[in-house]
Amino acid sequence: MLKQSLNFKLLQKLSPQQIQLMKLIQLPTQAFEQRIKQELEENPALDSGSEDQDEFDEFDEFQQDDYDEGTEKIDAEDINIDEYLSDDEIPNYKTQANNYSADDEDRQIPYAAGISFNQHLKNQLRTVSLTEQESIIAEFLVGSIDDSGYLRRAIVDVLDDLAFTQNIFTEEEEVKRMLQIVQRLDPAGVGAQSLKDCLLIQLKRKKETKSRLMAIAIMEQSFEHFAKKHYKKLLNKFDIDEEQLREAISEIEKLNPKPGGAYVGANKIAEQIVPDFTIRIVEDELELVLNSRNAPELHVSGEYNNMMLGYKNAKEATKSQKDAVQFIKQKLDAAKWFIEAIKQRQQTLLLNMNAIMQHQRAYFLSGDERKLKPMILKDIAEVIGMDVSTVSRVANSKYVATPYGTKLIKEFFSESMKNDQGEDVSTREIKKILETIITEESKKKPLTDDKLAAALKDRGYPIARRTIAKYREQLDIPVARLRKKI
């Protein structure tokens, strides 16, 4: 049975302009520049450079009411917010037919021009005298080497693949013989099937010395003891003193555990970080500056504005002229929206960063990380009167140039803990003190997590052992046994 009823609903909607602003706030400087270039290409009603504002005053007074007849009026209530949330980077005057989402991030790392690591190895193979079948097997092995320089596959699997893909039926011994040839290529250690083999290959290529021979013996006979730093067992097994063991370990520490990594890394272009803000100290006061690349000069196109004014002065409007007015106004509106969004972006960035700078004033004046105060997103959001998500967008993707280096803004955020005086201290401060204690410890007897907890307690920071272990892992510091040196 049909029934009518009256319901009240409280809904919160985001306008397309608000969504566009949130997207712009999240972009770092270089991505923001690309976004502006994209908009300039897509919207001919948008121009860069200086403008004569008086020329456009007439447009603000222009109303489209005279041309509404026979055209569809677009109301804000008719906008499908889901489309904007999923693909709001594309202006509403563009086609909806796209092969990708505008929210997809390009995570590809640019590479410099040059030959690949595998091609580098294959070029060396051409200098070796091999039969046709041997050459195919050797190149197949080279093609199976990963970027670190290792052959991670078993010889049996290589045999099967040679039979299926290359129609070559051979013996395991021949493949091993070809692998030995591959392992003679540069860089030293390439083609190894394990870390132990990689280090041994490099050691055997070096000039023969007592320390090198001892290092080879340790690798071949007691690799597990070496990896776990059981130095006393090594001293007893090889009947050597600490100085001899120290020299042998020094030989091993000079080796490259990832021989292919250096070559592959050399072909990558280092991504340059462009700071969004700069903080300077001027006469013991902090000065915040927004990067000028975040404040471009954009204005509405004079040509499009004149076209609109020309249609306004026309006595009668045909259907094609009405369509043209709708088209031009749509682009002019989009240009105005974009310019306004950029201005709001600048204001939002400065407001957020200024609040962060004032909260961490002691750190920015001294550079001492121990003076970083506890600070969470909510603290800044309450100060500036914005949502936590807006602060997060600024903190997670923006950098600031300080007298102490370029820092990611989110590094200044940390939780708080109580010291023995009942005062709130930053976890960053505790981590810095923990790092200092580990740096100053005796490497012959590194401090265990229990002793690190006791040392921090003596300094006024009662921290549990499991918390010490968590902080140590976050700082990428190994356990005491692996920090031990002979």
TAFENMO-V222100 format. One line per field, one symbol per residue. ss: DSSP state (a for helix, b for strand, c for the rest). phi: phi as a letter, one per 20 degrees, with the letter a starting at -180 (. if undefined). psi: psi as a letter, one per 30 degrees, with the letter a starting at -180 (. if undefined). A space follows every 10 residues. Layout:
# TAFENMO-V222100
ss = ???
phi = ???
psi = ???
This chain:
# TAFENMO-V222100
ss = cccccccccc cccccaaaaa aaaaaaccaa aaaaaaaaaa aacccbbbcc ccaaaaaaaa acccaaaccc cccccaaacc aaaaaaaccc cccccccccc cccccccccc bcccccaaaa aaaaaccccc caaaaaaaaa aaacbccccb bcccaaaaaa aaaaaccccc caaaaaaaaa aacccccccc cbccaaaaaa aaaaacccca aaaaaaaaaa acaaaaaccc aaaaaaaacc caaaaaaaaa aaacccccaa aaaaaacbcc ccccccbbbb bbccbbbbbb caaacccbbb caaaaaaaaa aaacccccaa aaaaaaaaaa aaaaaaaaaa aaaaaaaaaa aaaaaaaaac aaaaaaccaa acccbcaaaa aaaacccaaa aaaaaaacbb bbccbbbbaa aacbcbbbcc cccbbbaaaa aaaaaaaaaa ccccccccaa aaaaaaaacc ccccaaaaaa aaaaccccca aaaccc
phi = .fbebdcdcd ddddfgffff ffffffffgf ffffffgfff fedfedcdof bdfffdffff efdegfdffn deeeeffefe fffffebffe gfeefeeceb efefeeefef dffqeffffg ffffffedfc ffffffffff fffeeefeod eedfffffgf ffffedlddc efffffffff fffefefgof nfdbfgffff gfffeeffcf ffffffffff dbfffffele fffffffelc efffffffff fffefdfcfe ffffffeeef feedfeccdd dclmcecdce gffecfecbf ffffffffff fffffcdeff ffffffffff ffffffgfff fffffgffff fffffffffd gfffedneff efegbdgfff fffemcffff fffffecddc edfdoecfff feebfdceef enefcfffff fffffffffe ffffcfffff ffffffffen cfdffffgff ffffemdffg geefcf
psi = kkkklkkkkj kjkkleeeee eeeeefklee eeeeeeeeee efjffkllal ljfffgeeef fkkgefgfkg lkkjkfffkj feeeefhffk lfgllfjkgl kffkkjgkkk klkllleeee eeeefffkjl leeeeeeeee eeffklffgk jfkleeeeee eeeeefhkja leeeeeeeee eefflklkfk glfleeeeee eeefflkkle eeeeeeeeee fheeeeeghi eeeeeeeghl leeeeeeeee eeffljfiff eeeefffkkk kkkjkflkkl jjhgkkkkkk kffgiljklk keeeeeeeee eefkekklee eeeeeeeeee eeeeeeeeee eeeeeeeeee eeeeeeeeeh eeeffegjff gklkkleeee eeefhlleee eeeeefgklk klfglkkkef ffkllllkaf fgkklkfeee eeeeeeeeef lkffilklee eeeeeeefgg jjkleeeeee eeeeghklle effkk.
